[in-house]
Amino acid sequence: MAVIKMKKLSVFAHRRDADKLLRRLMRLRCVELRKTELNEDEALKPCGDEAKCAEIEKRIGRVSEAITLLSKYSEKKKGLSSSRISVRLDKFRTDGSYTRAISIVDEALKINARIAELNSEETKQKTLLSTLAPWRTYELPLDHEGTEKTVIIPITIPPSVSDERIEEALGDTAGSASRVGGDKTVSCFALICHRGSEDEALRKLSNLGMLKAPFDGLKGTAAQIMGSVKKRLSLILAEKEKCEKRLRELAKDIELLEILYDAEGTALVAERSKEKLAMTELCILLEGWIPENETERVQAALSKFRCASEIEDPGEDEEPPVLLKNNFFARTFEWVLGMYSYPKYGSFDPTFIMSIFYFIIFGLMFADVGYGFILTVACFGAIKLLNPKKGMRNFLAMFGYCGISSMIMGVLFGAYFGNMPQAFAENMLGIEGATSTMQTAVLFDPLVDPMSFLIISLAMGGVHLIAGMAVQFYILCKKGEWIDALCDIATWWLTFAGIGLAVLFPWGKYVAIAGVASIVLTGGRHEKNVIMKLAKGLLALYGIVNYAADLLSYSRILALGLAASVIAQVVNTMGTMGGPNIVGFLMMVVIFIIGHLLNLVINVLGTFVHASRLQYIEFFGKFFEDGGKPFTPEEPSDKYTTEQ
């Protein structure tokens, strides 16, 4: 409902207390630091240590890696709910838990590195085993090179090459190739030839796809080496099992690592916050913003330190950050406002009024009981099961509330997944004329009577625009600008009232004429020249074109509402085409699920965009002062934990 008033905080403290002071303020979650301006004589120097930040970031990376590793071995229940651990991070650092957690991280990553080495060696040994398998019947040692005059070379040749082609290729070369093994992928031969004919024999066989066997460094027969490899593989497997067993033991303390992650994350926030401070040889200077209603908490926290502090109003040339204060319903719509811009500090916060109109307009654009029910259950169910953080919670809650609006409007206009009840009754139950006789709308069906729905859409737009003007009227009056409020706003209300009354009563035209006359007479009130006063007054009447254009923009409510209904009807018609039989019912279920889900997703997106546009352009355009910077207090890391 309002933009909370901010106070400027200035603190002088001992450098040795910088860490503790920052952490204490972070726990309050109500202090936003700002970068302290350094003076020209360099008495104040920048504070902060980039090397220390890099060191903390490196530790955070290691902790994150360890958590990811141990989560695979953890027996901790992994449900949809992400319940966070309640803990005091300052005690965690001093009671020995921090040191223990660091040791777990180091050991877990060391074991993981060893497992990676074992996996690499296992792959290497298995590759060697598969390479040796075709040679298991070769009885000579693989490192045997022959005699003084002959050479024995293990070679492989594609299995498609016959022994006859090999002998033919060797020809009159002083050598022969003896088959010693093989499998479906390769044939193994021992090439025996005179040492002087080695190169010639290899050259001739290379034309057949011959390759020398990769046995460099291997000693013993293939069978002997394969036996050694199998023993090594069994040892590798045993060591891996031992490593994984230890990881499962370490995983029992995974919560300790999660606390460590947030402890290091908080340390990083504190260290980064120091970059906004200034320091002398012995002291630090801290400046920031706090909400006015949090001054007592901040003063109580500062009283624990030997420091000098001052809390004062912002200067005229200073622009404090903006903190909005709304009830539980309107608070969920603040992020929609933030997508446009936060209001300027000290200006009017439109979130509450906007949330009411957004709720109604969303429902009109997406008026359907079935879709609204799914949206509501999905969003509030996700909040209950996932326990999301504030930002995502507000996002889901807003769409959940909009789903309730869709259900309410769906009852009024008779939409239950479009015309599903009528289509099902007529095509699946055989009730003739159900589409025309089954009336589910409390008011009317927009597809049957679109003009009535257009009138409601434009009427909603008129109320929305007048509400925006009323906000501007209130802002002007609050500033003491009563004349501007009456001349620039009330005169238009008189004109609109006259136009409306003229439709109902003959005398209404006189009210309209009075409104127009008041606009002409007051529109140029700031001009000194009489002719310019009249000219500016006549020019002010052009504003009626802008108001008419703004009003016509609300016809998009009709367009979005009809689009969702028409698509739903098409889905229902296609789904019930199979008739009242087993195949027809199965087809109906499949088409209904896919078709209505797509319609839901597409139209929720379209409705969100266009409902937001009506707020940003038509509503905010009447009064909104943008340019505010959201209040972002320094806070501890809370990915896994919550402070006690």
N, C-alpha and C positions, 0 to 999 in steps of 0.2 A: 504493500500500500504506500510505502514511502521510501525515500532515499535516506539512509541513516547518516546522521551528522558525524563527520570525522574530526579527530583531533590529531595534531602534530606531536610526535614524540621525539625527544632528544635526550640522549643518555651519554654521560662521560663515565667510563669505568676503567679499572686496571686491565692491562693487556693480559695478565695471567688469568683473568676471569672471563675472557672473551668466549671461550668454548662453552663453559657452564651457563653463562648468561644467554647466549644464543639458543642453546638447547632448552632452557627454561621458557624463553619466549615462544619457541616453536611449539612447545607442549600446549601453550595457551590457544594456539591457532587463531589469533586475532591481531597479529602484528605483521604489517607489510613493510618491509624495509625499503628504503630508497637510497640510491647512490649518493653518498656525501660529496658535496663539491669541495675540491681542494683549493686552499688559498694560494696566492701568488708567491708568498715568501717561503713556501715549501715547509712550513712548520708542521703541516699535516701531510702524511704520506699515505699512499694506497696500502690497503691491508689485503691479505690473501696470499695463498701459496699454491701456484699452479701445479708444481711438482707433487705436492701433497694430495691435491685433487686427483691427479693421474694415478697416484699410488692407491687411493681409495677405490677409484674406478676399476683398477686392475683386480683388487680384492673382491669387489662386487661381481666381476665377471667370473672369477674362480668359484665364488659361492653359488652363483646361478648355475654354473656348469655342474657343480657337485649335487645341487638339488635336482636337476634334470636327470642326472645319473642315478641317484639313490631312489628317486620316485619310481623307477622301474622295479626296484626290489622291495619297496615299502609295502607293508601290510596295512598301512593307514587307509581307511575307507575313503575311496575317491567317488563321491557322489556329485550331483549337480550343485549342491549347496557348498559354498566356499566360506565356511565359518572361520573367522580369524581368531588368532591367539591373543588372549588378554595378557599383557606383560608390561613391566616397567623396564624400559630400555636402559635407564641409568644403572639400575641394580644388576641387569644382565651383564654389564661391562665390569662390574666390581665383585661379583660373587663367584668368579671362576668359570662361569658358563661361557663367556666369550672365548677364553683360552681353549677350553675343551672343544668348542664348536670349530675354531680355527684348525685344531689338530685333526678333527674329523674330516674337514675339507681337504687338508693336505694329504691325509692317508687315502681318502676316497679317490682323489685325482691321481695319486701315485699308483694305486691298484688299477685304476682304469688305464693308465699309460702302460702298465705291465700286461694287462689283458690285450691291449692293442698290439703289443710286441708279440704276444703268444698267438694272436690271430694271424698276424703277418707270417710268423714262422709256420703255423699250421697250414696256411695256404701254400707256402713254399714247399713243405714236406708232401702235401697231397699232390701238388703238381709233379714233384719228383716221382712219387709213387705211380701216378698215371703214366709218366714217361717211361718208367722201368717195366711196367706191366707187360708190354709186348715182348720184352727181352727176358722174362723170367725163366725160360728154358735154355737160355744161352749159358753154357757151362764155363766158358773162359772168363777170367777176370776182365772187367771192363777197361782196366788200365794196361792190359797186355798188348804190347805193340808188335809182337812177332819175334822172329829170329834175326840173326845177323844179316841174312840175305833176303828174308821175306818180311812182309808187313801185313798185319791183320787190322782192318779198319771196319768198325761197326757202322753200317749205313742203313738208311730207310728209303724205301721206294713205294710209290702209290700201289695199292693192292690191285689196281686194274692192269698193271704191267705183269705179263707172264714171265716165267723163268726162261722160256725159249727166247723171248725178246731181249732179256738181259744177257744171255749167253751170246746171242747174235750181235748185240751191241759191243760186247767185249772183243769179239772176233779173235784175231790172232794175238791179242794182248797177253802178255805173260801173267795171267791171273784168272781167277774165277770167283763167283759169288755164291755162297752157300746159304740157303734159307735157314734161319735159326729161330724164327718166331714171328709174331705179328698179331694183328686183330683186324677188325672191320675197317679201320682207318689207315692202317699202315702195314707194310710188310718189312720184316727185319732180316738183314743179310749180314754175313761176315765176308768182306771182300779180302781175299788173300791173293797177293801178287808180289812179284819181284820188286825190290825197293826202287830199282831204276824205272819201273813201269807204273809207279803209283800215280803220278800226275796224269798220264795218258788214260789210265783206267777210270779215274775219277771224272776226267773231262768227257769221256764217252758216255758214262752212266748219267752224268748231269743232264743230258738231253732227255732222259726218261723221268726226270723229276727227283733224282737222287739227292739226299741230304746226309751229311755226316751226323751221326748220333751225338747229342750234346752231353758227353760223359766226362768232360774235362774235370780233373780233380777227384773223380770217384775211383775208389779202390775196392777190389773184390768183385764177386759175381753179382749179377742183377738180383738173384734170389737172396744172397747174403745182405745186400744193401737194402732190399725191400723189407727184410726182417728187422734191420736196424731202424728203418724209417717208421715201421709200425710201432716199435717200442717207444720211439721218440714221440709219436702222435699220442700214445696212451699216457705218457708223462705230461705232455702239453694239456691234454684233456683233464688230467687229475689236478694240475696246477690251476687251470681255469676254474674248475669246480671249487677249489679252495679259495680262490680270489672272490668268486661270486658269493660263496658262503660268508666271507668276511664283509662283503658289501651289504648282504642282507642283515647282518648284525649292526652295521653302521646305520642302515636305513631306519632302524628303530628310533634313532635320534634325529630324524629328518626335521622335526619341528624345531629343534635347536638350530639347525641351519637356516630355517625360514626366519627365525628371530634374528639370527646373525645378518641375514640379507637386509632386513629393515634397519638393524642397528648401523650397518655400514652405509645404507642409503641415507639414513638420518645424518650420519657423520658427513656425508658428501654435501647434503643440503646446507649443513652448518658451515662447512668450509667454503662452499660457493657463496653463502651469505656474507662471509667476511670480505668478499670482493666489493661489497657495497659500503663497507665501513672505511673510516680513515683512522690513522693512528699517529701517535707521537712515540717517543722513546719508551714511555711508561704507560700511556693511556690509549684508549680507543674512543672514537666518537661514532655513535649509532644514531641514525635518524630514520623515522618511519611514520606510518599512519596507523591509528587504532580507532575502532568505533567508539563513539562517546559513551555508550552503555557498558564498555569493557574497561574503562579507566581504573576502576577499583581493583579488578583482577590484575591488571598490569602493574599497578603501584604495589600491590601485595607481593608480586613476584620480584619486583626490583628491590623491595625492602630486604630481601635475603642477601643482597650484595652491597659492598661498600662502593656506592656510585652516586653521582649527581644526575638527577633527571628533571625534565620539564615537559609538561603536557599543556599545549596551548591551542588556540584556534588557528586555522590555516590563514596565511597571509592573502591579501587581495590578489596578488599575482601568482598564487599557487593553485594548482588544480588537483585536489585530493582524488583518490580512487572512489569508485561507487560501490556501495553495498546496499542491496535491496532488502526490504523487510516485507514479507507477504505471509498470508496464512497458508495452511498445508495444501490447499487446492491451487491457489494462484502460484505458489512456489514452483510447482511442476511445469509451469509455462514460462518461467524465466529464461530458459535456454532458447525458446523461440524468439524472445525479445533480444537476447544476446546475438542471435544470428544476424539481426539487423544492425543494432548498435545499442549500447547502454545509454540511458539518459544522462545528460550533462549533470555534473555534481550540483546539487541544490535545486534541480528542476523536478518536474512532476514525474512520478513513476506510474506508467499506465498498465502495469502488469495485471493488477486485479481486474480492472474494467476489460482489458483485452482478453483475459482468460474466460470471462463470461461470454463475450461475443464469439470467441474462438470455439468454445464448447458448443454453442448453438449453431453457428454457421457450419462447422464440421458435420454436425448431425444432419442438417438440412441437405448438405452435399452428398452425404453417404447414408441416407435414411434406409436402414435395413436391419431388422431384428437379428437375423442369422449372422450377418457379417459383424455387426456390433458385438454380439455375444462372443464370437471367436476372438475378436480383437481384445475385448475386456478380459476374458479368461486367460488368453495367451500372455498379455502384458502383466496383469497382476499375479498370475501363476509364476511367471519368470522372476518377478520380484521376490516372491515367497521362496522359490527353489534355489535361485542363484545368489540371493543376498548381494546384489550388485552395489557398487559404490554410488555416491551421491549423484553424480552426473548421469550415469546410466539409469539409476532408479527414477530420477525425475523424467527422463526421456520415456521410459516405459509407462510410468504412472500417467503422464499426459495422454498418451495414446489409449491407455485403459479408460480414463475419464471420457475421452472422445468416443470410445466404443459404447459407453453408457448413453451418451447423447444420440448415437446412431440407433440404438435400440428404442429409445423414447420416440424419436422421429419415425422409426420404422413402424411402430404401433400406430401412430397417427395416420401414416400414409399406406399402411397395409402391405409392407414389403417383408417377406420372410424368405430369404434367399431369392429375391425377386418374386415371381409368382409360383414358387415351388408347390405350395399346397394345391392350387388350382390345376397346375400341369399334372401333378401326381394323381389327383382325383380323376381327372378327365382321361388321361392316357394310360394309367396303370390300374385304376380301379373301375374304369368304364362308366363313370358318372357323366352322362352327356350334359353339355352346357355348363359344366362346373366353372369354366373360366369367367362366364358372364354372371352366373348366379351366386358364386361364393364371394361375398364382400368381406374382406379382412381389414379394410381401412376404417379408422374412426372418423377421419375427415373426408378424404377423397384419394383416388389413385392418380398420381401426377401424370402417368402415361395416358390416362383417359381424359384428364382435365388439366392439360399443361398450362392453360392461361391462369387458372387459379393459383397454380404453383408459382408462376411468374410473378403474380401480384404479391404473394407471400415473400418471394425473394426480394422484390423491390422494396416492399414494406420493411423487411429486415434491414436492407441497405439504408433506407431513410432513417431508421432508428439509430443505426450505427454511425451515420454521418452526423446526425444531430447530437449524439453522445460525444463525438469528437469535438464538435463546436462547444458543447457544454463544458468540456474539460478546458478548452481555451478560455471560455468565459470565466471559469473559476480561477485560472492562472492569472488572468488580467486583473480580476477583482482582488486577488491576494496581493498583487503588486501595488494595489491602490489605483490602478488605471481604470476606474469605473466608466469614464466617458468612452474610452476605446472599446470596452466590453459592450456597452449599450449600442454604440454606433456601428461597430464592425460585426457584432454577433446578433444582438437582439433584433436589429432591423431586418436581418435575414429571416429570423424565426417568425417575425410578424408577416413577412412576405410569404413564407411557406405556409403559415397558418391560413392566410387569406386565400391562397391558391386551393388549399384543401377545402376550405369552407365554401368557396365559390362553386365547387362541384356539387355540394349538398344544398346550399342556400343561395338565393339570389343576392342577398346583401353581402355575401362573402367577398364579392369583387371589390367592395369598398375597403375592406381590410387589406386586400392585396395591393390596392392602389396606395393606401397609406404606407404600407411597407416599402413599396417601390419609391415613393416620394421621400421617405426617411433616408433611404440609401443614397438617393441623388443629393439630398440636402446635406448629408453628413460625410459623404465619401471624400470630399475635397476640403474638409475642415482645417487641414494644416496649411492650406494655401492662403496667401494674403490677398492675391488678386481675385476679384469676384468672378471674372470669366474663367480663370483656372479652377476656382472652386467648383463651378458648374460643370466644367469639362471633366474634372477628376470624378465628380459625382456620377456623371453619365457613364464614364469609363468603368466605374465600380459595378455598374449593372451587368457588365460583361461576365461577372463572376457567376451569374446564373447558368451560363453555358458550362462552366467548369463543374458546378454542382450537378447539372443534368448528366454530364459525361461520367462523373463519379457514380451517380445513381445507377446508370446503365451497366456499370462494371459488375453490379451484383446479379446481373442476369446469368453470370457464370454459375451461380448456385443452381439455377434451373438446368444448365447444360451438364454440370457434373452429376446432379441427381438423376437426370434421365439417362445419362451414359451408363452408369452402374446398373440401373434397372433394366435397360435394354439388353445389355450383355448377359445379365442374369437370366432374362427370359429366353435368350438364344440358347444358353447352356441347358436350361430346363427342357426346352423343346427337343434339343438333340439327345438329352439323357433319357427322355421318355419315349423316343421313337421306336424302341424295340418292343414295346407292348408288354402286357401282363404275363410274362413267362420267365423261366429261369435265366435264359440268355439276356432278356430285356432288363431284368433286375440287376444282373451283373454289370451290363453295359451302363445302366443308370448310375450305379455306385461309382464306377470308374470315371465316367464323364463328369458327374457331380463333384467329385473330389478334385479332379484336375482343373475343371473349368471354373468352379467357384473359388478355388484357391488362387488361380491366376487373376480372376476378377478382383478378389480381395486385395492382392498385392498391388496391382496396377492402380486401382482406384484409391487406395489408402495413400499412395504416393501422390497421385494427382490432387486429391482432396487436401492433403497437407500443404502442397505448393500453393494452391489457389486460395486456401483459407489464410495462409500466411501473407500472401500478396495483398489481400483485402485489408489486413491489419497494417502492413507496411506502407502502402500507397494511400488508400482512401482514408483510413482512420488516423494513422500517425501524421499524415500530411496536414492535418488541421491544427496540430498543437505541438508535436514532439520536438524537443531539443536534444539532438544526439551529440555524440562525441565523448561520452563518459568512458573511463578506463575501469574495468571491473576490479574489485578488491581481491587481491590474491595473497593471503597471508602465508608466511613461511610455516611449513608444516612438516612433521616427521614423516618418514616413509611408512606407508601402511598397507603394503601389498599383501602381507601375511598376518600382520599383527594390529592390535588396537591398544592404545595406551590405557593403563588402569587409572 
